Amino acid sequence: MNDHATTTPVEIPGSVGEGGGQVLRTSLALAIQTGKAFHITNIRAKRKTRGLRAQHLACVRAAAEICGATVTGDEIGSGEVTFVPGPVQAGEYSFDIGTAGSTTLVLQTVLPPLLGADGPSTVTITGGTHNPMAPPIEFLGHAFLPELKKMGAEVTLTVERAGFYPAGGGCIKAEISPVSAWESYELLDGGETVGLSASVTLSKLPEHIAERELETIQQKLGMEDEAMHIVLADSDGPGNVVQITAEREHVTELFTGFGAKTVPAEKVAKGVARDYQNYRRNTAPVGEYLADQLLLPLAIGAGGRFRTSKPSQHTRTNAQVIQQFLPTKIHENKVDDFIWEVHVEP
């Protein structure tokens, strides 16, 4: 256990807020960060299938491995977990989810504490890189990590192999340097759009699906041919992921749609185009998902503020859990009908 660890566990109700896996992941990251043990009950209480699934179990075991934690309840279907952390250890780690569960969510569990380790780490994770219930790997690479870099964190992310739901088999590698000094963060204006592109990542499916999706986006957004890209991936199973990347002067946002057997390609593409249009109409620089991701590094770092659309229940739940472990204050203030300003006091 860390020398500043507490013996009485922080009690976390897994049903708090939106009651999903984020409650567990944030608790794991902050337990290692603070040395505070925790006991979580009613894990994923508001999900159709309650308790730990393979992806959540992978998060628990990965977190335990990087700090030598003592854990009880770490098994599939478990509704409660007790986690007593030890000091975080830099090193080379490899985690296999064993399903198409999200590699990005496992990485986001171990990344914050490893940024505070006493040396560099390499983390390799096998599972799903493109899972409809989690941020795709491109979101981390293009939207989240550049903002993390502004706070003082250096992380290099490589996609070794794509893995789509339900087959999985993808692999990512993150090289993580410890933060020498956190920097305060501010993002109140995204600036002008300097680049807009669309891509379709396709695996084991006819190429005309990607062509139809890109044609639909062009019709909706009036984008040029050179901004359209098809990426043919080699993976264990079929996959179809549609993405629009919006580069602004001060931030990059990513919008994603996942193809499904019963959904026309055009409908998938229209949904992604609509998400982008809603983001631009709102004018706030930070989208719903990036807002959620920024809270934890701001809380363990030097704090800061950003503007976003109305915070989601997911974001507010994350804020609640963070404040269970840290003496951090997270405020949200309504600027106008469409924009909120979130301020994280370190």
HELIX and SHEET records of a PDB file:
HELIX    1   1 GLY A   21  THR A   34  1                                  14    
HELIX    2   2 ALA A   54  CYS A   67  1                                  14    
HELIX    3   3 THR A  103  LEU A  115  1                                  13    
HELIX    4   4 ILE A  137  PHE A  139  1                                   3    
HELIX    5   5 LEU A  140  PHE A  144  3                                   5    
HELIX    6   6 LEU A  145  LYS A  150  1                                   6    
HELIX    7   7 GLU A  207  LEU A  221  1                                  15    
HELIX    8   8 ASP A  225  ALA A  227  5                                   3    
HELIX    9   9 ALA A  265  ASN A  282  1                                  18    
HELIX   10  10 GLU A  288  ILE A  300  1                                  13    
HELIX   11  11 GLN A  313  PHE A  325  1                                  13    
SHEET    1   A 4 THR A   6  PRO A  13  0                                        
SHEET    2   A 4 LYS A  36  THR A  41  1                                        
SHEET    3   A 4 VAL A  81  VAL A  84 -1                                        
SHEET    4   A 4 THR A  70  THR A  72 -1                                        
SHEET    1   B 4 GLU A  92  ASP A  96  0                                        
SHEET    2   B 4 SER A 121  GLY A 127  1                                        
SHEET    3   B 4 GLY A 170  SER A 177 -1                                        
SHEET    4   B 4 GLU A 154  ARG A 161 -1                                        
SHEET    1   C 4 TYR A 185  LEU A 187  0                                        
SHEET    2   C 4 GLY A 304  THR A 308  1                                        
SHEET    3   C 4 TRP A 340  GLU A 345 -1                                        
SHEET    4   C 4 LYS A 329  LYS A 334 -1                                        
SHEET    1   D 4 MET A 228  LEU A 232  0                                        
SHEET    2   D 4 THR A 193  SER A 203  1                                        
SHEET    3   D 4 GLY A 239  ARG A 248 -1                                        
SHEET    4   D 4 THR A 252  PHE A 258 -1                                        
END                                                                             
